Amino acid sequence: MGLLSKKDAKLISDPLLDNNPITIQVLGICSALAITAELKASIVMSVAVLFVLGMGNVVISLMRNIIPSKIRIIVQLIVVATLVIIVDLVLKAFAYELSKTLSVFVGLIITNCIIMGRFEAFALANGPWKSFLDGIGNSLGYAVILIIVGFFRELLGSGSLLGIKVLGDPIEKTGVYAFGYENNGFMLLAPMALITVGIIIWVQRSRNTSLIEEN
């Protein structure tokens, strides 16, 4: 018997495929627009949300029977704020330059719709293990989109990945630049992130037509 039952496995696989929090639930769009100009920032934000949502779901699940319903939102905010502070301190200690790049966006994890949505919709009604898997699944679904968008925005906008020039030197005209290629600066602007997410949504619905809403 495997570690995960079929139902448990679906808690991880569904958000990665046909119930993605960004492309299907349309949550967490703000960070997809704001921090995906660089792949490194996308990865770090993904890891931060993975930690906050995974651990936060477990904490809320453990407390679900003692949280008064009238103050549950306040309790959820306190839990997620505490976890975000931990993430922020770790970034400042081990990746200070990146923490300055992400700056306010790390703090905005507190108001990420995906996190508060999973607390409210799942963690308050399920045990710690299932809540942990749900948190991991949804944060991975979020991460996949952020990393895809960050990959294409940095590659086409700056000609680099993780700060490494992979297409050549645009000044010395080496690599693809020798053939007249130029970086598309528009890719580094927020509207292009929205267009990239839109293309991902189109591809996803083309692959699975059941996701197309009826008018």
C-alpha positions as CSV (number, residue, x, y, z in Angstrom):
1,M,0.0,0.0,0.0
2,G,1.5,3.4,-1.0
3,L,2.0,6.3,1.3
4,L,-0.9,8.2,-0.3
5,S,-4.4,6.9,-1.0
6,K,-6.0,7.8,-4.3
7,K,-8.0,10.6,-2.6
8,D,-4.9,11.9,-0.9
9,A,-3.0,11.9,-4.2
10,K,-5.8,13.9,-5.9
11,L,-5.3,16.6,-3.3
12,I,-1.9,17.2,-4.8
13,S,-2.5,16.4,-8.5
14,D,-5.8,18.3,-9.0
15,P,-4.3,21.8,-8.4
16,L,-1.4,20.9,-10.7
17,L,-3.8,19.9,-13.5
18,D,-7.4,20.9,-14.0
19,N,-8.1,22.8,-10.7
20,N,-5.1,25.1,-10.8
21,P,-5.5,28.0,-8.3
22,I,-4.3,30.6,-10.9
23,T,-5.7,29.4,-14.2
24,I,-9.0,27.8,-13.0
25,Q,-9.8,29.4,-9.6
26,V,-8.3,32.7,-10.8
27,L,-6.6,33.4,-7.4
28,G,-3.1,34.8,-6.7
29,I,-3.0,36.7,-10.0
30,C,-1.4,39.8,-8.4
31,S,1.9,38.1,-7.6
32,A,1.9,36.4,-11.0
33,L,1.9,39.9,-12.5
34,A,4.3,41.5,-10.0
35,I,7.3,39.3,-9.4
36,T,7.6,37.1,-12.5
37,A,10.0,39.3,-14.5
38,E,12.8,37.2,-13.0
39,L,12.8,33.4,-12.8
40,K,14.7,33.5,-9.5
41,A,12.1,35.7,-7.8
42,S,9.4,33.4,-9.1
43,I,11.1,30.4,-7.6
44,V,11.7,32.1,-4.2
45,M,8.1,33.3,-4.0
46,S,6.9,29.8,-4.9
47,V,8.9,28.3,-2.1
48,A,7.7,30.9,0.3
49,V,4.0,30.2,-0.5
50,L,4.7,26.5,-0.3
51,F,6.0,26.9,3.3
52,V,3.3,29.3,4.4
53,L,0.4,27.4,2.9
54,G,1.6,23.9,3.8
55,M,2.3,24.9,7.4
56,G,-0.6,27.3,7.7
57,N,-3.1,24.7,6.7
58,V,-1.8,22.3,9.3
59,V,-1.9,24.9,12.1
60,I,-5.5,26.0,11.2
61,S,-6.6,22.4,10.9
62,L,-5.2,21.6,14.4
63,M,-7.0,24.7,15.8
64,R,-10.2,24.2,13.8
65,N,-12.3,22.9,16.8
66,I,-11.3,25.7,19.2
67,I,-11.5,28.7,16.9
68,P,-14.7,30.8,17.5
69,S,-16.4,31.3,14.1
70,K,-16.7,35.0,14.7
71,I,-12.9,35.6,14.9
72,R,-11.7,32.8,12.5
73,I,-10.6,35.3,9.9
74,I,-8.5,37.2,12.5
75,V,-6.9,33.9,13.7
76,Q,-6.1,32.9,10.1
77,L,-4.5,36.3,9.5
78,I,-2.4,35.9,12.6
79,V,-1.2,32.5,11.6
80,V,-0.3,33.5,8.0
81,A,1.4,36.7,9.2
82,T,3.6,34.8,11.6
83,L,4.7,32.4,8.9
84,V,5.3,35.2,6.5
85,I,7.5,37.0,9.1
86,I,9.5,33.8,9.4
87,V,10.0,33.7,5.6
88,D,11.0,37.4,5.5
89,L,13.6,37.0,8.2
90,V,15.1,33.9,6.6
91,L,15.3,35.8,3.2
92,K,17.0,38.8,4.9
93,A,19.5,36.5,6.6
94,F,20.4,34.3,3.7
95,A,19.4,36.1,0.5
96,Y,19.4,39.8,1.4
97,E,19.6,41.2,-2.2
98,L,16.7,39.0,-3.3
99,S,14.7,40.0,-0.2
100,K,15.1,43.7,-1.3
101,T,13.9,42.7,-4.8
102,L,10.8,41.0,-3.5
103,S,10.4,43.6,-0.7
104,V,6.7,44.3,-0.2
105,F,5.5,41.3,-2.2
106,V,6.6,38.9,0.5
107,G,4.4,40.8,3.0
108,L,1.6,40.6,0.5
109,I,1.6,36.8,0.9
110,I,-0.6,37.5,3.9
111,T,-3.4,38.6,1.7
112,N,-2.9,36.0,-1.0
113,C,-6.3,34.8,-1.9
114,I,-5.1,31.2,-2.4
115,I,-3.9,30.9,1.2
116,M,-6.9,32.5,2.9
117,G,-9.2,30.5,0.5
118,R,-7.6,27.1,1.4
119,F,-7.7,28.0,5.1
120,E,-11.4,28.8,4.9
121,A,-12.5,26.1,2.4
122,F,-10.4,23.1,3.4
123,A,-8.3,23.4,6.6
124,L,-11.2,24.4,8.8
125,A,-13.1,21.2,7.7
126,N,-10.4,18.6,7.5
127,G,-7.6,16.9,9.5
128,P,-4.0,18.0,9.6
129,W,-2.6,15.4,7.1
130,K,-5.2,16.1,4.4
131,S,-4.9,19.8,5.0
132,F,-1.1,19.6,4.6
133,L,-1.5,17.7,1.3
134,D,-4.1,20.3,0.1
135,G,-1.7,23.1,1.0
136,I,1.2,21.4,-0.9
137,G,-0.9,20.7,-3.9
138,N,-2.3,24.2,-4.3
139,S,1.1,25.9,-3.6
140,L,2.7,23.6,-6.3
141,G,-0.1,24.5,-8.7
142,Y,0.6,28.2,-8.0
143,A,4.4,27.6,-8.3
144,V,4.1,25.9,-11.7
145,I,2.4,28.9,-13.3
146,L,4.8,31.4,-11.6
147,I,7.8,29.5,-12.8
148,I,6.5,29.1,-16.4
149,V,5.6,32.8,-16.6
150,G,9.0,33.8,-15.0
151,F,10.9,31.5,-17.4
152,F,9.5,33.1,-20.5
153,R,9.5,36.7,-19.3
154,E,13.1,36.6,-18.3
155,L,14.2,34.6,-21.3
156,L,12.5,36.7,-23.9
157,G,12.7,40.0,-22.0
158,S,16.3,39.9,-20.8
159,G,17.9,37.0,-22.7
160,S,18.8,35.3,-19.4
161,L,17.7,32.7,-16.9
162,L,18.5,33.0,-13.2
163,G,20.7,36.0,-14.2
164,I,22.8,33.9,-16.6
165,K,22.9,35.1,-20.2
166,V,21.8,32.1,-22.2
167,L,21.1,33.7,-25.5
168,G,24.4,35.5,-25.8
169,D,25.6,39.0,-25.2
170,P,23.3,41.7,-26.7
171,I,26.1,44.3,-26.5
172,E,28.9,42.3,-28.2
173,K,26.3,40.7,-30.5
174,T,27.1,37.1,-29.7
175,G,24.8,34.0,-29.7
176,V,21.4,34.7,-31.2
177,Y,22.0,38.4,-31.2
178,A,24.6,37.9,-34.0
179,F,21.6,37.1,-36.2
180,G,19.7,40.3,-35.4
181,Y,17.7,39.1,-32.4
182,E,16.7,41.7,-29.9
183,N,15.3,41.3,-26.4
184,N,11.6,42.1,-26.1
185,G,11.5,44.7,-23.3
186,F,7.7,44.5,-23.3
187,M,8.0,41.0,-21.7
188,L,9.3,42.7,-18.5
189,L,6.2,44.8,-18.1
190,A,3.2,43.6,-16.0
191,P,0.7,43.4,-19.0
192,M,2.9,40.7,-20.7
193,A,2.6,38.6,-17.5
194,L,-1.2,38.7,-17.9
195,I,-1.0,37.8,-21.6
196,T,1.4,34.9,-20.8
197,V,-1.1,33.6,-18.1
198,G,-3.9,34.0,-20.7
199,I,-1.9,31.9,-23.2
200,I,-1.5,29.2,-20.5
201,I,-5.2,29.3,-19.8
202,W,-6.0,28.9,-23.5
203,V,-3.6,25.9,-23.8
204,Q,-5.1,24.3,-20.7
205,R,-8.7,24.7,-22.0
206,S,-7.7,23.5,-25.5
207,R,-6.3,20.3,-23.9
208,N,-9.4,19.8,-21.7
209,T,-12.5,21.3,-23.3
210,S,-14.6,20.4,-20.2
211,L,-12.9,23.4,-18.5
212,I,-14.6,25.8,-21.0
213,E,-17.5,27.6,-19.3
214,E,-20.9,27.5,-21.0
215,N,-22.4,30.9,-21.8
